[in-house]
């Protein structure tokens, strides 16, 4: 009996004390996450409810109230009159060409700057760093004048040129990944008689696949959500996803129910792409974060 009582006392003493600070921190963290989820889902719910309302319901009811009459013609109006299909097609063309141009120019520029150390490459690296420090809004007048002088204003090629030629962040991403590729691979290729273009296409480019995936994700999201560049430099006859529904917005009257329906139609393709490629998207975002 004495031994059992001693064992009980020892077990009671060995119980870990309750750390109220950890409980408070965890509770606070979950509360912050819950608030964040609510803040994300509230606008989505407002858009979904508004897409099935008529103009009277949108004007007289709250954003989070269910429609009194479920209207499905808003999607037809947005798809046909709003030219959503044409906007998706134009956006796809711009994304494909811009991403391909960014990959080629970015990897080549990063290869030259990272592998060839000299006064010129140091100057170019410093110029790129200075360009990243300057706010984009301060250079818009100069960029507009250059695009106008080149005859690219109100053309389909204007956003492609801007997306490809001003992507300095992608160059720095490629440079970061290039620093992890040993130079011994380049030297072995040179010993075997390979030229620098052959080294680039056979050694450098295949080893930059994680960086290319990361840049493609960032580029795709940036182009798909960009409204300023297409609205300023492209013609109204060539809408993209971000500007395709702008015709329903005016100073006198805004057809919010059509705009909401068009937003849902524009979200569906990206949602399908994300759900089908989410594994590769997450792998591309974290690749290179830890040096092997």
Backbone as CSV, one residue per row, in Angstrom:
resi,resn,N_x,N_y,N_z,CA_x,CA_y,CA_z,C_x,C_y,C_z
1,UNK,0.833,-1.202,0.000,0.000,0.000,0.000,0.863,1.246,0.000
2,UNK,1.952,1.205,0.775,2.817,2.375,0.833,3.485,2.613,-0.516
3,UNK,3.880,1.496,-1.175,4.520,1.661,-2.479,3.546,2.238,-3.494
4,UNK,2.283,1.777,-3.472,1.291,2.283,-4.435,1.010,3.752,-4.209
5,UNK,0.956,4.154,-2.940,0.720,5.578,-2.653,1.893,6.419,-3.128
6,UNK,3.115,5.906,-2.957,4.288,6.637,-3.441,4.277,6.761,-4.960
7,UNK,3.851,5.698,-5.646,3.776,5.737,-7.115,2.763,6.771,-7.567
8,UNK,1.613,6.816,-6.868,0.582,7.796,-7.220,1.105,9.211,-7.046
9,UNK,1.776,9.466,-5.965,2.328,10.793,-5.709,3.368,11.159,-6.763
10,UNK,4.183,10.180,-7.165,5.198,10.462,-8.182,4.557,10.762,-9.532
11,UNK,3.451,10.029,-9.851,2.749,10.283,-11.115,2.130,11.665,-11.105
12,UNK,1.539,12.040,-9.976,0.926,13.362,-9.871,1.980,14.444,-10.022
13,UNK,3.138,14.224,-9.419,4.199,15.221,-9.519,4.738,15.320,-10.942
14,UNK,4.720,14.196,-11.697,5.268,14.201,-13.047,4.330,14.802,-14.081
15,UNK,3.103,15.097,-13.718,2.179,15.720,-14.665,2.689,17.102,-15.063
16,UNK,2.618,17.353,-16.339,3.112,18.632,-16.841,2.178,19.758,-16.419
17,UNK,2.735,20.857,-16.010,1.884,21.982,-15.616,1.208,22.604,-16.836
18,UNK,0.101,23.234,-16.620,-0.653,23.890,-17.689,-0.036,25.259,-17.956
19,UNK,0.450,25.432,-19.165,1.030,26.716,-19.547,-0.067,27.563,-20.190
20,UNK,-0.605,28.467,-19.409,-1.714,29.295,-19.908,-1.247,30.231,-21.013
21,UNK,0.015,30.579,-21.016,0.508,31.471,-22.073,0.418,30.796,-23.438
22,UNK,0.769,29.470,-23.492,0.671,28.741,-24.763,-0.775,28.630,-25.211
23,UNK,-1.675,28.379,-24.276,-3.096,28.268,-24.623,-3.617,29.597,-25.163
24,UNK,-3.203,30.679,-24.545,-3.656,32.000,-24.992,-3.108,32.306,-26.388
25,UNK,-1.835,31.961,-26.602,-1.225,32.220,-27.918,-1.919,31.402,-28.995
26,UNK,-2.186,30.112,-28.730,-2.860,29.272,-29.714,-4.277,29.760,-29.984
27,UNK,-4.985,30.130,-28.917,-6.346,30.646,-29.085,-6.339,31.924,-29.917
28,UNK,-5.390,32.791,-29.638,-5.291,34.046,-30.399,-4.947,33.783,-31.858
29,UNK,-4.048,32.814,-32.109,-3.669,32.503,-33.487,-4.847,31.928,-34.270
30,UNK,-5.603,31.014,-33.640,-6.781,30.469,-34.314,-7.839,31.543,-34.533
31,UNK,-7.945,32.462,-33.599,-8.909,33.556,-33.763,-8.523,34.446,-34.933
32,UNK,-7.236,34.725,-35.058,-6.766,35.540,-36.185,-7.015,34.821,-37.506
33,UNK,-6.763,33.497,-37.544,-7.016,32.725,-38.763,-8.499,32.714,-39.118
34,UNK,-9.352,32.587,-38.105,-10.794,32.596,-38.365,-11.235,33.945,-38.920
35,UNK,-10.722,35.027,-38.342,-11.066,36.362,-38.843,-10.571,36.543,-40.270
36,UNK,-9.356,36.037,-40.548,-8.828,36.126,-41.908,-9.685,35.362,-42.911
37,UNK,-10.130,34.157,-42.534,-11.008,33.384,-43.424,-12.331,34.098,-43.672
38,UNK,-12.877,34.691,-42.630,-14.140,35.426,-42.785,-13.953,36.619,-43.722
39,UNK,-12.844,37.329,-43.565,-12.580,38.485,-44.427,-12.387,38.076,-45.887
40,UNK,-11.892,36.862,-46.113,-11.710,36.389,-47.490,-13.037,35.932,-48.090
41,UNK,-13.856,35.229,-47.309,-15.078,34.647,-47.847,-16.228,35.637,-47.955
42,UNK,-16.197,36.719,-47.188,-17.291,37.698,-47.268,-17.380,38.332,-48.657
43,UNK,-16.289,38.847,-49.248,-16.417,39.389,-50.620,-16.844,38.344,-51.641
44,UNK,-16.350,37.095,-51.487,-16.743,36.041,-52.425,-18.234,35.759,-52.317
45,UNK,-18.732,35.697,-51.093,-20.169,35.470,-50.899,-20.987,36.618,-51.473
46,UNK,-20.523,37.846,-51.288,-21.240,39.010,-51.838,-21.294,38.963,-53.357
47,UNK,-20.198,38.544,-53.984,-20.165,38.438,-55.457,-21.105,37.338,-55.932
48,UNK,-21.101,36.188,-55.249,-21.963,35.067,-55.662,-23.428,35.435,-55.506
49,UNK,-23.811,36.036,-54.385,-25.201,36.434,-54.184,-25.620,37.514,-55.179
50,UNK,-24.709,38.473,-55.424,-25.045,39.558,-56.343,-25.182,39.101,-57.778
51,UNK,-24.493,38.003,-58.148,-24.575,37.515,-59.524,-25.941,36.949,-59.863
52,UNK,-26.701,36.520,-58.857,-28.026,35.930,-59.087,-29.158,36.907,-58.762
53,UNK,-28.864,38.172,-58.541,-29.880,39.175,-58.253,-30.185,39.992,-59.503
54,UNK,-31.342,40.653,-59.485,-31.629,41.621,-60.523,-31.218,43.000,-60.045
55,UNK,-31.419,43.998,-60.869,-30.962,45.348,-60.529,-31.675,45.897,-59.300
56,UNK,-32.953,45.547,-59.115,-33.697,46.047,-57.955,-33.170,45.424,-56.662
57,UNK,-32.913,44.131,-56.689,-32.372,43.461,-55.495,-31.003,44.017,-55.120
58,UNK,-30.168,44.274,-56.118,-28.843,44.818,-55.833,-28.944,46.189,-55.186
59,UNK,-29.917,46.994,-55.624,-30.060,48.354,-55.093,-30.766,48.395,-53.746
60,UNK,-31.671,47.459,-53.495,-32.516,47.559,-52.305,-32.170,46.574,-51.198
61,UNK,-31.354,45.555,-51.475,-31.014,44.577,-50.446,-29.531,44.661,-50.103
62,UNK,-29.185,44.043,-48.989,-27.792,44.024,-48.562,-26.951,43.094,-49.413
63,UNK,-25.653,43.285,-49.314,-24.747,42.504,-50.152,-24.735,41.031,-49.770
64,UNK,-24.972,40.727,-48.498,-24.905,39.345,-48.029,-26.276,38.702,-47.881
65,UNK,-27.324,39.334,-48.392,-28.658,38.758,-48.354,-28.917,37.948,-49.613
66,UNK,-29.639,36.837,-49.433,-29.958,35.986,-50.564,-30.885,36.707,-51.537
67,UNK,-30.799,36.390,-52.817,-31.687,37.044,-53.792,-33.137,36.649,-53.571
68,UNK,-34.048,37.615,-53.748,-35.475,37.304,-53.672,-35.931,36.530,-54.904
69,UNK,-35.331,36.846,-56.037,-35.595,36.115,-57.279,-34.254,35.740,-57.903
70,UNK,-34.041,34.433,-58.074,-32.769,33.968,-58.630,-32.764,34.187,-60.139
71,UNK,-31.850,35.013,-60.604,-31.750,35.383,-62.018,-30.491,34.737,-62.606
72,UNK,-30.661,33.966,-63.679,-29.533,33.297,-64.325,-29.144,33.960,-65.648
73,UNK,-29.959,34.926,-66.086,-29.649,35.601,-67.347,-28.449,36.530,-67.230
74,UNK,-28.038,36.856,-66.001,-26.876,37.730,-65.838,-25.608,37.107,-66.425
75,UNK,-25.488,35.792,-66.286,-24.311,35.107,-66.827,-24.326,35.118,-68.359
76,UNK,-25.509,34.961,-68.935,-25.625,35.011,-70.393,-25.284,36.394,-70.919
77,UNK,-25.776,37.422,-70.237,-25.494,38.797,-70.657,-24.016,39.116,-70.533
78,UNK,-23.403,38.684,-69.424,-21.973,38.957,-69.232,-21.119,38.199,-70.236
79,UNK,-21.533,36.972,-70.563,-20.732,36.147,-71.470,-20.826,36.636,-72.910
80,UNK,-22.034,37.044,-73.330,-22.228,37.447,-74.728,-21.959,38.935,-74.911
81,UNK,-22.701,39.776,-74.185,-22.537,41.227,-74.343,-21.209,41.721,-73.772
82,UNK,-20.754,41.095,-72.705,-19.494,41.504,-72.104,-18.269,40.936,-72.771
83,UNK,-18.457,40.028,-73.709,-17.343,39.429,-74.468,-16.318,38.772,-73.539
84,UNK,-16.818,37.983,-72.590,-15.936,37.317,-71.638,-15.038,36.301,-72.340
85,UNK,-15.607,35.572,-73.306,-14.809,34.575,-74.013,-13.662,35.228,-74.780
86,UNK,-13.924,36.354,-75.409,-12.867,37.068,-76.128,-11.810,37.583,-75.163
87,UNK,-12.248,38.076,-73.997,-11.304,38.547,-72.995,-10.416,37.434,-72.476
88,UNK,-10.993,36.245,-72.261,-10.195,35.105,-71.810,-9.187,34.679,-72.874
89,UNK,-9.614,34.700,-74.142,-8.704,34.337,-75.222,-7.546,35.309,-75.353
90,UNK,-7.853,36.621,-75.296,-6.784,37.623,-75.379,-5.826,37.524,-74.196
91,UNK,-6.385,37.270,-73.021,-5.538,37.132,-71.829,-4.624,35.917,-71.949
92,UNK,-5.155,34.820,-72.475,-4.342,33.610,-72.646,-3.186,33.853,-73.619
93,UNK,-3.466,34.564,-74.704,-2.405,34.857,-75.687,-1.313,35.719,-75.053
94,UNK,-1.733,36.747,-74.323,-0.764,37.645,-73.686,0.057,36.900,-72.641
95,UNK,-0.580,36.030,-71.863,0.125,35.287,-70.821,1.151,34.342,-71.428
96,UNK,0.776,33.619,-72.473,1.692,32.649,-73.083,2.913,33.349,-73.676
97,UNK,2.679,34.404,-74.461,3.796,35.104,-75.096,4.659,35.814,-74.057
98,UNK,4.031,36.452,-73.081,4.784,37.192,-72.063,5.600,36.251,-71.191
99,UNK,5.015,35.128,-70.799,5.753,34.169,-69.964,6.916,33.553,-70.722
100,UNK,6.696,33.210,-71.998,7.791,32.649,-72.798,8.909,33.672,-72.973
101,UNK,8.550,34.921,-73.259,9.566,35.964,-73.398,10.299,36.235,-72.107
102,UNK,9.569,36.215,-70.990,10.201,36.443,-69.694,11.185,35.334,-69.354
103,UNK,10.814,34.088,-69.631,11.706,32.963,-69.340,12.988,33.069,-70.159
104,UNK,12.870,33.366,-71.443,14.044,33.415,-72.305,14.944,34.600,-71.945
105,UNK,14.385,35.796,-71.885,15.202,36.979,-71.595,15.723,36.969,-70.167
106,UNK,14.881,36.515,-69.223,15.304,36.505,-67.826,16.415,35.518,-67.550
107,UNK,16.293,34.288,-68.073,17.336,33.291,-67.837,18.641,33.659,-68.540
108,UNK,18.554,34.205,-69.743,19.771,34.604,-70.451,20.477,35.752,-69.736
109,UNK,19.698,36.744,-69.309,20.297,37.882,-68.598,20.922,37.439,-67.288
110,UNK,20.206,36.588,-66.538,20.739,36.105,-65.269,21.991,35.253,-65.479
111,UNK,22.022,34.468,-66.553,23.187,33.636,-66.854,24.421,34.504,-67.117
112,UNK,24.259,35.563,-67.889,25.391,36.441,-68.202,25.870,37.178,-66.953
113,UNK,24.928,37.717,-66.172,25.311,38.507,-65.002,25.939,37.628,-63.927
114,UNK,25.390,36.425,-63.739,25.852,35.572,-62.657,27.161,34.868,-62.979
115,UNK,27.355,34.487,-64.233,28.520,33.684,-64.590,29.712,34.525,-65.061
116,UNK,29.476,35.707,-65.599,30.561,36.533,-66.121,30.710,37.766,-65.237
117,UNK,31.704,37.741,-64.373,31.939,38.832,-63.428,32.882,39.853,-64.063
118,UNK,32.372,41.039,-64.283,33.172,42.110,-64.868,32.573,43.464,-64.543
119,UNK,33.198,44.504,-65.026,32.708,45.851,-64.738,31.330,46.086,-65.347
120,UNK,31.130,45.594,-66.577,29.851,45.807,-67.245,28.727,45.068,-66.537
121,UNK,28.960,43.809,-66.160,27.917,43.050,-65.475,27.620,43.629,-64.093
122,UNK,28.640,44.129,-63.406,28.400,44.781,-62.114,27.585,46.046,-62.294
123,UNK,27.865,46.793,-63.360,27.098,48.005,-63.629,25.640,47.676,-63.938
124,UNK,25.418,46.621,-64.731,24.047,46.218,-65.068,23.309,45.737,-63.824
125,UNK,23.997,44.986,-62.966,23.372,44.520,-61.724,22.987,45.697,-60.827
126,UNK,23.863,46.699,-60.736,23.552,47.898,-59.945,22.399,48.674,-60.558
127,UNK,22.337,48.726,-61.894,21.232,49.420,-62.559,19.907,48.714,-62.305
128,UNK,19.919,47.384,-62.332,18.704,46.630,-62.026,18.254,46.874,-60.587
129,UNK,19.224,46.900,-59.670,18.896,47.145,-58.270,18.305,48.538,-58.089
130,UNK,18.851,49.521,-58.773,18.317,50.878,-58.701,16.910,50.949,-59.279
131,UNK,16.663,50.208,-60.351,15.335,50.210,-60.967,14.284,49.598,-60.054
132,UNK,14.665,48.577,-59.287,13.705,47.968,-58.361,13.353,48.899,-57.200
133,UNK,14.253,49.817,-56.864,13.997,50.739,-55.756,13.088,51.884,-56.156
134,UNK,12.993,52.166,-57.451,12.154,53.259,-57.911,10.697,52.817,-57.979
135,UNK,9.757,53.618,-57.493,8.335,53.244,-57.590,7.860,53.286,-59.036
136,UNK,6.996,52.338,-59.383,6.532,52.244,-60.766,5.737,53.464,-61.202
137,UNK,4.988,54.051,-60.288,4.130,55.178,-60.651,4.946,56.386,-61.070
138,UNK,6.171,56.513,-60.558,7.000,57.664,-60.901,7.570,57.581,-62.309
139,UNK,7.549,56.391,-62.915,8.113,56.208,-64.248,7.048,56.029,-65.322
140,UNK,5.769,56.175,-64.963,4.712,55.896,-65.923,4.665,56.912,-67.060
141,UNK,4.973,58.173,-66.775,4.962,59.186,-67.837,6.035,58.873,-68.874
142,UNK,7.230,58.521,-68.409,8.322,58.175,-69.320,8.000,56.916,-70.112
143,UNK,7.450,55.919,-69.448,7.096,54.673,-70.133,6.023,54.935,-71.192
144,UNK,5.057,55.771,-70.861,3.997,56.074,-71.825,4.557,56.793,-73.050
145,UNK,5.471,57.726,-72.842,6.076,58.429,-73.974,6.880,57.483,-74.852
146,UNK,7.601,56.559,-74.245,8.371,55.589,-75.030,7.448,54.695,-75.849
147,UNK,6.386,54.190,-75.218,5.452,53.336,-75.935,4.746,54.092,-77.054
148,UNK,4.449,55.365,-76.826,3.783,56.172,-77.855,4.722,56.437,-79.030
149,UNK,5.996,56.734,-78.744,6.964,56.987,-79.813,7.234,55.730,-80.635
150,UNK,7.167,54.577,-79.995,7.386,53.320,-80.713,6.175,52.883,-81.530
151,UNK,5.072,53.593,-81.391,3.864,53.241,-82.129,3.104,52.066,-81.561
152,UNK,3.323,51.777,-80.280,2.674,50.634,-79.646,1.441,51.013,-78.838
153,UNK,1.125,52.296,-78.787,-0.036,52.732,-78.007,-1.320,52.257,-78.687
154,UNK,-2.221,51.699,-77.896,-3.478,51.137,-78.374,-3.262,49.957,-79.318
155,UNK,-2.274,49.145,-79.024,-2.021,47.945,-79.800,-2.007,46.735,-78.886
156,UNK,-2.134,45.555,-79.498,-2.130,44.312,-78.735,-0.750,43.969,-78.211
157,UNK,0.288,44.502,-78.869,1.663,44.167,-78.485,2.159,44.993,-77.302
158,UNK,1.471,46.076,-76.962,1.953,46.967,-75.901,2.083,46.271,-74.551
159,UNK,1.064,45.595,-74.050,1.237,44.931,-72.746,2.273,43.823,-72.776
160,UNK,2.421,43.130,-73.914,3.412,42.061,-74.003,4.818,42.627,-73.859
161,UNK,5.091,43.730,-74.543,6.406,44.368,-74.446,6.678,44.826,-73.026
162,UNK,5.683,45.399,-72.371,5.872,45.884,-71.002,6.054,44.737,-70.019
163,UNK,5.297,43.670,-70.172,5.412,42.540,-69.254,6.766,41.840,-69.390
164,UNK,7.277,41.756,-70.612,8.548,41.072,-70.833,9.727,41.963,-70.468
165,UNK,9.658,43.238,-70.831,10.822,44.113,-70.693,11.019,44.734,-69.338
166,UNK,10.045,44.670,-68.463,10.169,45.348,-67.167,10.155,44.380,-65.989
167,UNK,10.414,43.108,-66.251,10.340,42.107,-65.180,11.730,41.886,-64.587
168,UNK,12.144,42.780,-63.707,13.456,42.670,-63.075,13.433,41.652,-61.939
169,UNK,12.286,41.501,-61.284,12.177,40.557,-60.174,12.467,39.136,-60.646
170,UNK,11.995,38.787,-61.840,12.254,37.450,-62.364,13.745,37.222,-62.587
171,UNK,14.459,38.250,-63.030,15.901,38.123,-63.244,16.606,37.823,-61.925
172,UNK,16.198,38.496,-60.855,16.809,38.247,-59.543,16.465,36.844,-59.029
173,UNK,15.273,36.353,-59.335,14.923,34.982,-58.943,15.812,33.984,-59.669
174,UNK,16.014,34.186,-60.970,16.887,33.295,-61.731,18.335,33.396,-61.245
175,UNK,18.780,34.589,-60.889,20.139,34.742,-60.373,20.319,34.004,-59.057
176,UNK,19.297,34.029,-58.212,19.378,33.324,-56.938,19.500,31.815,-57.153
177,UNK,18.739,31.273,-58.094,18.824,29.841,-58.381,20.128,29.495,-59.082
178,UNK,20.616,30.408,-59.938,21.881,30.153,-60.627,23.056,30.074,-59.663
179,UNK,22.980,30.821,-58.563,24.055,30.777,-57.580,24.164,29.409,-56.915
180,UNK,23.100,28.588,-56.974,23.125,27.251,-56.394,23.597,26.189,-57.386
181,UNK,23.724,26.546,-58.653,24.227,25.606,-59.665,25.747,25.729,-59.705
182,UNK,26.491,24.672,-59.437,27.964,24.778,-59.380,28.549,25.149,-60.740
183,UNK,29.574,25.987,-60.691,30.246,26.396,-61.927,31.070,25.261,-62.535
184,UNK,31.289,24.197,-61.770,32.043,23.061,-62.307,31.309,22.415,-63.480
185,UNK,29.976,22.526,-63.499,29.224,22.000,-64.633,29.549,22.781,-65.901
186,UNK,29.642,24.122,-65.765,30.018,24.932,-66.923,31.429,24.593,-67.390
187,UNK,32.341,24.449,-66.437,33.737,24.166,-66.795,33.878,22.804,-67.476
188,UNK,33.124,21.835,-67.007,33.184,20.511,-67.647,32.632,20.571,-69.060
189,UNK,31.591,21.384,-69.268,31.056,21.543,-70.606,32.039,22.230,-71.537
190,UNK,32.761,23.229,-71.021,33.764,23.923,-71.838,34.909,22.983,-72.189
191,UNK,35.326,22.136,-71.232,36.391,21.170,-71.505,35.978,20.193,-72.608
192,UNK,34.691,19.812,-72.618,34.195,18.891,-73.646,33.959,19.575,-74.984
193,UNK,34.212,20.890,-75.049,34.079,21.601,-76.321,32.750,22.275,-76.541
194,UNK,31.932,22.405,-75.503,30.623,23.043,-75.642,30.771,24.560,-75.637
195,UNK,29.993,25.222,-76.468,29.984,26.677,-76.496,29.054,27.194,-75.402
196,UNK,29.082,28.517,-75.195,28.234,29.087,-74.151,26.738,28.932,-74.450
197,UNK,26.290,29.095,-75.713,24.879,28.785,-75.979,24.519,27.335,-75.677
198,UNK,25.438,26.411,-75.983,25.182,24.994,-75.681,25.127,24.772,-74.168
199,UNK,25.989,25.436,-73.423,25.960,25.329,-71.957,24.642,25.871,-71.410
200,UNK,24.193,26.960,-71.996,22.937,27.564,-71.531,21.756,26.618,-71.755
201,UNK,21.634,26.081,-72.971,20.479,25.247,-73.295,20.580,23.840,-72.715
202,UNK,21.771,23.316,-72.545,21.929,21.928,-72.105,22.159,21.778,-70.607
203,UNK,22.720,22.813,-69.968,23.060,22.699,-68.547,22.240,23.669,-67.695
204,UNK,22.291,24.947,-68.044,21.676,25.965,-67.200,20.158,25.870,-67.222
205,UNK,19.563,25.877,-68.408,18.102,25.909,-68.527,17.418,24.696,-67.891
206,UNK,17.911,23.464,-68.085,17.255,22.329,-67.402,17.350,22.398,-65.882
207,UNK,18.422,22.971,-65.348,18.562,23.065,-63.895,17.773,24.230,-63.292
208,UNK,17.181,25.053,-64.132,16.397,26.189,-63.646,14.899,25.908,-63.654
209,UNK,14.508,24.641,-63.751,13.082,24.318,-63.802,12.313,24.788,-62.559
210,UNK,12.832,24.610,-61.328,12.090,25.151,-60.171,11.929,26.661,-60.229
211,UNK,12.956,27.371,-60.654,12.862,28.826,-60.763,11.883,29.225,-61.855
212,UNK,11.880,28.490,-62.955,10.938,28.779,-64.038,9.501,28.582,-63.566
213,UNK,9.258,27.529,-62.788,7.915,27.306,-62.244,7.496,28.450,-61.334
214,UNK,8.409,28.907,-60.495,8.106,30.020,-59.593,7.776,31.282,-60.369
215,UNK,8.586,31.598,-61.375,8.363,32.805,-62.172,7.057,32.715,-62.953
216,UNK,6.749,31.542,-63.485,5.505,31.370,-64.231,4.289,31.613,-63.349
217,UNK,4.340,31.139,-62.118,3.220,31.350,-61.197,3.043,32.837,-60.897
218,UNK,4.131,33.497,-60.545,4.066,34.923,-60.222,3.615,35.726,-61.435
219,UNK,4.137,35.383,-62.601,3.807,36.114,-63.827,2.350,35.914,-64.207
220,UNK,1.873,34.695,-64.114,0.487,34.393,-64.472,-0.488,35.183,-63.601
221,UNK,-0.257,35.164,-62.304,-1.150,35.880,-61.391,-1.089,37.386,-61.637
222,UNK,0.118,37.908,-61.862,0.271,39.340,-62.080,-0.416,39.818,-63.347
223,UNK,-0.265,39.076,-64.449,-0.887,39.476,-65.715,-2.399,39.320,-65.646
224,UNK,-2.860,38.249,-65.049,-4.306,37.988,-64.984,-5.036,39.051,-64.160
225,UNK,-4.376,39.575,-63.137,-5.020,40.560,-62.262,-4.727,42.007,-62.643
226,UNK,-3.850,42.218,-63.620,-3.457,43.577,-63.970,-4.584,44.279,-64.735
227,UNK,-4.952,45.441,-64.266,-5.983,46.247,-64.918,-5.409,47.507,-65.545
228,UNK,-4.386,48.055,-64.924,-3.857,49.352,-65.350,-3.255,49.286,-66.757
229,UNK,-2.383,48.340,-67.003,-1.669,48.270,-68.284,-2.598,48.013,-69.467
230,UNK,-3.476,46.995,-69.433,-4.382,46.811,-70.579,-5.354,47.979,-70.766
231,UNK,-5.829,48.556,-69.687,-6.785,49.644,-69.805,-6.157,50.884,-70.430
232,UNK,-4.864,51.107,-70.193,-4.201,52.300,-70.702,-3.648,52.094,-72.105
233,UNK,-3.057,50.941,-72.376,-2.302,50.758,-73.611,-3.029,49.957,-74.685
234,UNK,-4.109,49.258,-74.331,-4.792,48.437,-75.321,-6.059,49.120,-75.822
235,UNK,-6.493,48.695,-77.009,-7.712,49.239,-77.597,-8.934,48.629,-76.926
236,UNK,-10.049,49.345,-76.984,-11.283,48.840,-76.402,-11.828,47.642,-77.167
237,UNK,-11.413,47.482,-78.409,-11.865,46.338,-79.208,-11.152,45.045,-78.838
238,UNK,-10.087,45.128,-78.054,-9.326,43.957,-77.617,-9.312,43.892,-76.093
239,UNK,-10.430,43.502,-75.485,-10.472,43.455,-74.022,-9.746,42.241,-73.473
240,UNK,-9.351,42.336,-72.222,-8.788,41.204,-71.488,-9.691,40.939,-70.291
241,UNK,-9.304,39.975,-69.476,-10.162,39.579,-68.360,-10.426,40.744,-67.405
242,UNK,-9.409,41.531,-67.130,-9.551,42.614,-66.154,-10.343,43.800,-66.687
243,UNK,-10.438,43.966,-68.001,-11.143,45.110,-68.586,-12.410,44.725,-69.331
244,UNK,-12.699,43.426,-69.412,-13.812,42.991,-70.236,-15.160,43.458,-69.684
245,UNK,-15.257,43.612,-68.379,-16.519,44.012,-67.758,-16.597,45.512,-67.480
246,UNK,-15.592,46.243,-67.923,-15.563,47.676,-67.655,-16.646,48.414,-68.429
247,UNK,-17.182,47.805,-69.494,-18.235,48.460,-70.273,-19.540,48.564,-69.507
248,UNK,-19.721,47.743,-68.474,-20.941,47.791,-67.680,-20.841,48.793,-66.526
249,UNK,-19.699,49.467,-66.417,-19.492,50.448,-65.348,-19.399,51.819,-65.979
250,UNK,-20.234,52.732,-65.526,-20.234,54.107,-66.033,-20.534,55.060,-64.885
251,UNK,-20.398,56.328,-65.168,-20.648,57.318,-64.123,-22.109,57.443,-63.756
252,UNK,-22.992,57.158,-64.695,-24.424,57.290,-64.435,-25.017,56.039,-63.807
253,UNK,-24.672,54.889,-64.334,-25.277,53.649,-63.855,-24.295,52.506,-64.013
254,UNK,-24.228,51.678,-62.987,-23.360,50.511,-63.005,-24.202,49.264,-62.825
255,UNK,-24.102,48.339,-63.758,-24.851,47.090,-63.691,-24.050,46.068,-62.878
256,UNK,-24.177,46.187,-61.567,-23.365,45.360,-60.692,-23.705,43.882,-60.822
257,UNK,-24.952,43.562,-61.090,-25.317,42.158,-61.208,-24.613,41.507,-62.408
258,UNK,-24.430,42.258,-63.503,-23.712,41.734,-64.672,-22.216,41.629,-64.359
259,UNK,-21.708,42.630,-63.646,-20.289,42.619,-63.280,-19.981,41.428,-62.368
260,UNK,-20.842,41.174,-61.395,-20.634,40.037,-60.494,-20.670,38.711,-61.253
261,UNK,-21.616,38.576,-62.173,-21.697,37.351,-62.962,-20.453,37.177,-63.830
262,UNK,-19.969,38.263,-64.407,-18.747,38.189,-65.205,-17.532,37.846,-64.376
263,UNK,-17.490,38.337,-63.138,-16.370,38.006,-62.252,-16.325,36.508,-61.984
264,UNK,-17.482,35.904,-61.749,-17.526,34.460,-61.504,-17.066,33.693,-62.738
265,UNK,-17.496,34.140,-63.922,-17.069,33.479,-65.158,-15.559,33.585,-65.359
266,UNK,-14.984,34.713,-64.962,-13.537,34.898,-65.114,-12.739,34.145,-64.061
267,UNK,-13.371,33.868,-62.909,-12.672,33.141,-61.846,-12.611,31.648,-62.144
268,UNK,-13.604,31.119,-62.854,-13.700,29.671,-63.087,-12.439,29.098,-63.749
269,UNK,-11.900,29.702,-64.827,-10.681,29.106,-65.429,-9.495,29.051,-64.479
270,UNK,-9.255,30.136,-63.736,-8.124,30.128,-62.806,-8.357,29.141,-61.657
271,UNK,-9.605,28.993,-61.242,-9.913,28.031,-60.180,-9.636,26.607,-60.643
272,UNK,-10.003,26.291,-61.883,-9.742,24.962,-62.425,-8.241,24.713,-62.534
273,UNK,-7.503,25.724,-63.014,-6.047,25.583,-63.144,-5.398,25.393,-61.777
274,UNK,-5.862,26.147,-60.786,-5.272,26.037,-59.450,-5.559,24.676,-58.834
275,UNK,-6.790,24.186,-58.945,-7.135,22.905,-58.336,-6.414,21.748,-59.013
276,UNK,-6.177,21.846,-60.304,-5.513,20.762,-61.017,-3.993,20.805,-60.892
277,UNK,-3.428,21.985,-60.630,-1.972,22.128,-60.577,-1.481,22.638,-59.225
278,UNK,-2.285,22.487,-58.171,-1.904,23.071,-56.895,-0.640,22.434,-56.326
279,UNK,-0.432,21.127,-56.580,0.785,20.471,-56.089,2.024,21.088,-56.716
280,UNK,1.965,21.327,-58.028,3.107,21.906,-58.714,3.291,23.369,-58.348
281,UNK,2.181,24.057,-58.072,2.270,25.467,-57.676,2.973,25.598,-56.335
282,UNK,2.578,24.766,-55.361,3.214,24.830,-54.048,4.685,24.433,-54.122
283,UNK,4.995,23.408,-54.928,6.390,22.997,-55.073,7.224,24.084,-55.725
284,UNK,6.634,24.790,-56.686,7.376,25.866,-57.343,7.616,27.040,-56.438
285,UNK,6.689,27.311,-55.523,6.854,28.460,-54.630,7.898,28.205,-53.560
286,UNK,8.051,26.948,-53.128,8.989,26.661,-52.045,10.328,26.151,-52.563
287,UNK,10.442,25.853,-53.856,11.704,25.362,-54.394,12.761,26.455,-54.310
288,UNK,13.902,26.082,-53.849,14.986,27.056,-53.734,14.990,27.806,-52.414
289,UNK,13.944,27.596,-51.588,13.925,28.294,-50.307,15.001,27.746,-49.366
290,UNK,15.279,26.429,-49.482,16.312,25.785,-48.669,17.398,25.288,-49.606
291,UNK,18.600,25.677,-49.342,19.720,25.284,-50.188,20.133,23.868,-49.816
292,UNK,20.209,22.996,-50.832,20.574,21.604,-50.567,22.084,21.467,-50.462
